[in-house]
Amino acid sequence: MTDEAVLRFPEGDDLAGKSLSPIAARVIAKISEEMDQEVLKGLSRGVLARRIKDIAEKEVTAAGNSLNLLQQRDLVTEIVNELYDEPANKCLPGAPPASRTTANTTPPTSKEAPPKPQYGVDPNAEKGDADISSSRAKSKASVEEAALRVRPILMERIDPAAASQLTRKELARQIAEVVVELLHEESIQLNQIEQRDLVTNLVNDMLGLGPLEEVLSDEKITDIMVNGPKQVYIERGGKLTLTDIAFRDNAHLQSIASRIVTRIGRRVDETSPMCDARLEDGSRVNIIIPPLAIDGASISIRKFAKKKITLDIMAQQKNISDSMATVFKIASRCRLNILISGGTGSGKTTLLNAFSRMIDQGERIVTIEDAAELQLQQPHVVRLETRPANLEGDGEVSIRDLVKNSLRMRPDRIILGECRGSEAVDMLQAMNTGHEGSMSTIHANRPREALTRLENMFGMAGMNMPIGAVRTQIASALDLIVQISRMRDGIRRVTHVSEVVGIEGETITTQDLFTFDYEGEDRDGTLMGNFRSSGLRPQFAEKAAYFGLDRPLIEAV
């Protein structure tokens, strides 16, 4: 393929969104042809950037395209970084005279095709990745160093109260103007991209969550874990990864933690060093600070999924089977009392949200949570959230208080975000007194363990009831236990769907409608297995018949 064929863009097709590497390669080749190596060595970065801009405009116009100002700036910065920062570049001072195709000024013979520009294509992939990572690390370090010098001066020149009233876009625009002046005053050299990153850094510190904004905007990340100012882990695809994100110091991290809780009227300090909170988008946050957290404040964020998860989507993702999805839809429509069991990060709340989408639009729903994160789509929803005690130790409103109060609010269904203590007694009593279709989650590794935990929660409530009476209460309240697990390949799967059948003597009897049978793993490390139906007739088939759903239920199992 000729050089012309590689570099020509489709006629009339705008360059927005396309890779600029071919144009960058052509400009680098032009510079090598038109300018002597010795001259290049003597040029400053600024002078070279202006020369590149002139050549780039000609090359883009010759190709029958146009670039806007932002694209021009990014193109020039891309080329300047390449010429100055990449070790293999021919145009670097002191580089060997013929190490890059784009810098080869020897004209091709008449029978040979012109050399193909190789900008951005390194024959040694590992080396290329290392060079890119090194360049990015240098750029990031430059931005952070500039931020340390500029931030104190900037705070002296702006009115924080007025700045807090501005939109993010307007604040960024005004800060950008001041930053340009400060960089000049402080003799700090940053290219356009680095200046833009610096402004973003400063705005994030003023309005956002500082360094965390970068990972909060990535929809593929599900969890963010901050272990002190210098260690931030993320979960992507079910796997934990250490990032290069860091806070300036403990004070910076503490400031971000305080900003999170203050927005929802809570506090975190030495007298109250633990707090559950939520972000503006609904993401759940847990914060614990020194002296309880020895190595600095710890922030755990469970991100709020912007993509609405449904049972059908979960079936497509192989979290459940199609038959399971059908049974879950019927169970929710038939107003079964459902308990979702699983470990930390197993996807209990996500599954609860998916179940809730099956609730009729005309029902009145009351949700009760420590930190509101449920995403119900129905129009008639009352969301209740606990409140911690004040500085004097008064004013606390617990989950149990809210459950008791919800019974006086004429709910059709009560959805308890998590059952972990004495509130289990009131929740089960509500399920037994006409509030059918209620749902909750619980931490347990198997359905039978979930039942045992519920028994223990009666003891937490200080109720001295015979074990037989406790189990009778549980058996009559619950209809279905759904066990979900995050497996070692990072994928969440429903491993058991167990129906509470009744009680024999003092033993709660259950039957498994579905189980996940593990069979091995493929070459990619993904676990292989089948969602197996037991073939048993569900106990709630009669109730499904009342809603006209008995036939699809029997077909599904």
WOVEN-V84800 format. One record per backbone hydrogen bond with DSSP energy under -0.5 kcal/mol. NH is the residue of the N-H (numbers start at 1). CO is the residue of the C=O. E is the energy in kcal/mol with one decimal. If there is no record, write none. Layout:
# WOVEN-V84800
NH|CO|E / NH|CO|E
This chain:
# WOVEN-V84800
6|2|-1.8 / 7|3|-2.1 / 8|4|-1.8 / 12|64|-0.5 / 13|10|-2.1 / 14|12|-0.5 / 15|66|-0.6 / 18|15|-2.6 / 24|20|-2.7 / 25|21|-2.8 / 26|22|-2.0 / 27|23|-2.4 / 28|24|-2.3 / 29|25|-2.3 / 30|26|-2.2 / 31|27|-2.5 / 32|28|-2.1 / 33|29|-1.8 / 34|30|-2.7 / 35|31|-2.3 / 40|36|-2.3 / 41|37|-2.0 / 42|38|-1.0 / 42|39|-0.6 / 43|39|-0.6 / 43|40|-1.2 / 48|44|-2.4 / 49|45|-2.2 / 50|46|-1.9 / 51|47|-2.0 / 52|48|-2.5 / 53|49|-2.2 / 54|50|-1.8 / 55|51|-2.1 / 56|52|-3.0 / 57|53|-2.1 / 58|54|-1.5 / 59|55|-2.4 / 60|56|-2.6 / 61|57|-2.1 / 62|58|-2.5 / 63|59|-1.4 / 64|61|-1.8 / 65|60|-2.1 / 72|68|-2.5 / 73|69|-2.4 / 74|70|-2.5 / 75|71|-2.4 / 76|72|-2.5 / 77|73|-2.5 / 78|74|-2.4 / 79|75|-2.1 / 80|76|-2.7 / 81|77|-2.6 / 82|78|-1.7 / 83|79|-2.6 / 84|80|-2.3 / 85|81|-2.9 / 86|81|-0.5 / 86|82|-1.3 / 87|85|-0.6 / 89|86|-1.8 / 92|89|-1.0 / 95|92|-2.1 / 99|96|-0.8 / 103|100|-0.6 / 104|101|-1.4 / 105|103|-0.7 / 107|105|-0.5 / 112|109|-1.1 / 121|118|-2.4 / 122|120|-0.6 / 125|123|-0.9 / 128|124|-2.5 / 129|125|-2.6 / 130|126|-2.2 / 131|127|-2.6 / 132|128|-2.4 / 133|129|-2.6 / 134|130|-2.6 / 135|131|-2.6 / 136|132|-2.6 / 137|133|-2.4 / 138|134|-2.3 / 139|135|-2.4 / 140|136|-2.7 / 141|137|-2.4 / 142|138|-2.2 / 143|139|-2.1 / 144|140|-2.5 / 145|141|-2.4 / 146|142|-2.4 / 147|143|-2.4 / 148|144|-2.0 / 149|145|-1.4 / 150|146|-2.8 / 151|147|-2.7 / 152|148|-0.6 / 153|149|-0.6 / 154|150|-2.8 / 155|151|-2.3 / 156|152|-1.0 / 157|153|-1.0 / 157|154|-0.9 / 158|154|-0.9 / 160|158|-0.8 / 163|159|-2.8 / 164|160|-2.0 / 165|161|-0.5 / 165|162|-1.0 / 166|162|-0.5 / 166|163|-1.2 / 171|167|-2.7 / 172|168|-2.4 / 173|169|-1.9 / 174|170|-2.2 / 175|171|-2.7 / 176|172|-2.3 / 177|173|-1.4 / 178|174|-1.7 / 179|175|-3.1 / 180|176|-1.8 / 181|177|-1.2 / 182|178|-2.4 / 183|179|-2.8 / 184|180|-1.5 / 185|181|-2.5 / 186|182|-2.6 / 187|184|-0.7 / 188|183|-2.7 / 189|187|-0.5 / 190|188|-0.7 / 195|191|-2.4 / 196|192|-2.3 / 197|193|-2.3 / 198|194|-2.2 / 199|195|-2.3 / 200|196|-2.3 / 201|197|-2.5 / 202|198|-2.4 / 203|199|-2.6 / 204|200|-2.6 / 205|201|-1.7 / 206|202|-1.5 / 207|203|-3.1 / 208|203|-0.9 / 208|204|-0.6 / 210|204|-1.9 / 212|209|-1.8 / 213|210|-1.8 / 214|211|-0.8 / 216|212|-2.3 / 217|213|-1.4 / 218|215|-0.9 / 219|217|-0.8 / 221|218|-1.3 / 222|235|-2.6 / 223|235|-0.9 / 224|301|-2.3 / 225|233|-3.0 / 226|299|-3.3 / 227|225|-0.6 / 227|231|-3.0 / 228|226|-0.6 / 228|297|-1.8 / 231|228|-0.9 / 233|225|-3.2 / 234|241|-2.5 / 235|223|-2.3 / 236|234|-0.5 / 236|239|-2.4 / 237|220|-0.7 / 239|236|-1.4 / 241|234|-2.7 / 243|232|-2.7 / 247|229|-3.6 / 253|249|-1.9 / 254|250|-2.8 / 255|251|-2.1 / 256|252|-1.9 / 257|253|-2.3 / 258|254|-2.3 / 259|255|-2.0 / 260|256|-1.9 / 261|257|-1.8 / 262|258|-2.4 / 263|259|-1.2 / 264|261|-1.0 / 265|262|-1.7 / 266|261|-2.6 / 269|272|-1.2 / 275|287|-2.2 / 277|285|-3.2 / 279|283|-2.3 / 282|279|-1.7 / 284|302|-2.0 / 285|277|-2.7 / 286|300|-2.4 / 287|275|-2.8 / 288|298|-2.1 / 289|273|-2.1 / 292|289|-1.3 / 293|289|-1.0 / 294|292|-0.9 / 296|293|-1.1 / 298|288|-3.1 / 299|226|-1.4 / 300|286|-2.8 / 301|224|-3.2 / 301|299|-0.5 / 302|284|-3.0 / 302|300|-0.5 / 303|222|-2.2 / 303|301|-0.7 / 305|303|-0.6 / 308|306|-0.6 / 314|310|-2.2 / 315|311|-1.8 / 316|312|-2.0 / 317|313|-2.1 / 318|315|-1.1 / 319|314|-2.7 / 320|314|-1.1 / 325|321|-2.3 / 326|322|-2.0 / 327|323|-2.3 / 328|324|-2.9 / 329|325|-2.2 / 330|326|-2.1 / 331|327|-2.8 / 332|328|-2.3 / 333|329|-2.3 / 334|330|-2.4 / 335|332|-1.2 / 336|331|-2.2 / 338|336|-0.7 / 338|438|-1.9 / 339|480|-2.6 / 340|440|-2.7 / 341|339|-0.6 / 341|482|-2.9 / 342|442|-1.6 / 343|484|-0.5 / 346|343|-1.6 / 351|347|-2.2 / 352|348|-2.4 / 353|349|-2.4 / 354|350|-1.9 / 355|351|-2.4 / 356|352|-2.2 / 357|353|-1.0 / 357|354|-0.6 / 358|355|-1.9 / 359|356|-1.6 / 363|360|-1.5 / 365|363|-0.6 / 365|380|-2.3 / 366|413|-2.3 / 367|365|-0.5 / 367|382|-2.7 / 368|415|-2.4 / 369|384|-1.7 / 381|379|-1.0 / 382|365|-2.9 / 383|381|-0.5 / 384|367|-2.9 / 384|382|-0.6 / 386|369|-1.8 / 387|397|-2.0 / 390|394|-3.3 / 393|390|-1.9 / 397|387|-2.8 / 402|398|-1.8 / 403|399|-2.5 / 404|400|-2.4 / 405|401|-2.2 / 406|402|-2.5 / 407|403|-1.1 / 407|404|-0.5 / 408|405|-1.7 / 409|406|-1.8 / 411|406|-0.6 / 412|364|-2.6 / 413|364|-1.8 / 415|366|-2.8 / 416|414|-0.6 / 416|439|-2.6 / 417|368|-3.2 / 417|415|-0.6 / 419|441|-3.0 / 420|418|-0.7 / 424|421|-2.0 / 425|422|-1.4 / 426|422|-0.7 / 427|423|-2.5 / 428|424|-2.6 / 429|425|-2.0 / 430|426|-2.1 / 431|427|-2.2 / 432|428|-1.5 / 433|429|-0.6 / 433|430|-1.0 / 434|431|-0.5 / 435|430|-1.7 / 436|434|-1.5 / 437|335|-0.9 / 438|435|-0.7 / 439|414|-1.7 / 440|338|-1.5 / 441|416|-0.7 / 442|340|-2.2 / 444|342|-0.9 / 444|442|-0.8 / 450|446|-1.8 / 451|447|-1.6 / 452|448|-1.8 / 453|449|-2.4 / 454|450|-1.9 / 455|451|-1.9 / 456|452|-2.1 / 457|453|-1.8 / 458|454|-0.9 / 458|455|-0.8 / 459|455|-0.9 / 460|456|-1.4 / 461|457|-1.2 / 462|459|-1.6 / 463|458|-1.7 / 464|462|-0.7 / 465|463|-1.7 / 470|466|-2.1 / 471|467|-2.4 / 472|468|-2.0 / 473|469|-2.1 / 474|470|-2.2 / 475|471|-2.8 / 476|472|-2.1 / 477|473|-1.2 / 478|474|-2.5 / 479|337|-2.3 / 480|337|-1.9 / 481|498|-3.3 / 482|339|-2.4 / 483|481|-0.6 / 483|496|-2.7 / 484|341|-2.8 / 484|482|-0.5 / 485|493|-2.6 / 487|485|-0.8 / 487|491|-2.3 / 490|487|-2.4 / 493|485|-2.7 / 494|319|-2.4 / 495|483|-1.8 / 495|493|-0.7 / 496|483|-1.3 / 497|514|-2.2 / 498|481|-3.0 / 499|511|-3.1 / 500|479|-1.7 / 501|499|-0.8 / 501|509|-2.0 / 502|509|-1.4 / 504|507|-2.8 / 505|503|-0.5 / 506|504|-0.6 / 507|504|-2.1 / 509|502|-2.4 / 511|499|-2.0 / 513|497|-3.5 / 513|511|-0.5 / 514|497|-1.2 / 515|532|-2.1 / 516|495|-1.8 / 517|515|-0.6 / 517|530|-3.1 / 518|516|-0.7 / 519|528|-3.3 / 520|528|-1.1 / 522|526|-2.3 / 525|522|-1.6 / 528|520|-3.7 / 530|517|-1.8 / 532|515|-3.1 / 532|530|-0.9 / 534|513|-2.3 / 541|538|-1.5 / 542|539|-0.7 / 544|540|-2.4 / 545|541|-2.0 / 546|542|-1.3 / 547|543|-1.0 / 548|545|-1.1 / 549|544|-3.4 / 553|549|-1.4 / 554|550|-2.4 / 555|551|-2.2 / 556|552|-1.7 / 557|553|-1.7
